[in-house]
Amino acid sequence: MITPTDTFKDNLAQLPSIEGVERIDFVDGTGTVLDTIPNAPGKKGSLALYQYLQQEFGTLDAKAADHGLAIFAEMVEDAQANPGAHPNIDRLVAIVNGAAPLGIKVIPASE
């Protein structure tokens, strides 16, 4: 498990590669896909973070969400000041604050 620093950029450099990942799906307790992060420009950092959380914790519960917020580092303050601007951080905050845990499914790219 990585030890987060004070900057997301430095933390991102410690995360596993997302090469070969098409997207990440978030599923509820019934298996319904609630949201997706594609492997696309502007989303790659979040994709890498959530892939890492799945590998380390298996599910997105309060412990995983708290660790994810530490990795997002300085970006959390901006997300809290601008609700809705950073939905991938908002998701973690909601779970830390008691929202239901989510499953994280890493979907490999088709070859």
C-alpha positions, 0 to 999 in steps of 0.5 A: 500500500502506498503512503500518500504525499501532499500532492496528487501528482506525486501520489499518482506516480506511485500507482499501478499502470492503467494500460489495458484498462478500458473503464471502471464500473461502480456497482451497488449491492445488486450488481447494478452499474451506477457510474463509470470512469472511462480511460479517457483524457481528464479521467486517467488519474481517477481511473488509476486511483480507483483501480488501485483501491480495488486492488488494495481493498476489493471494495469501495468502503469507508476505509478505502474511500478515506485512503482515496481521499488521502491520495487525491491530496490537495484536490479534496479541498477544491472539491469541497469548495466546489461541490459537483466539480469533482464527482470522483472525489465527491463519491469518496466523501459520500462513502466516508460520510456513511453512504453505502459501499460500492463494488469496483469492477475494472473492465479490461480493454478489448484486444 
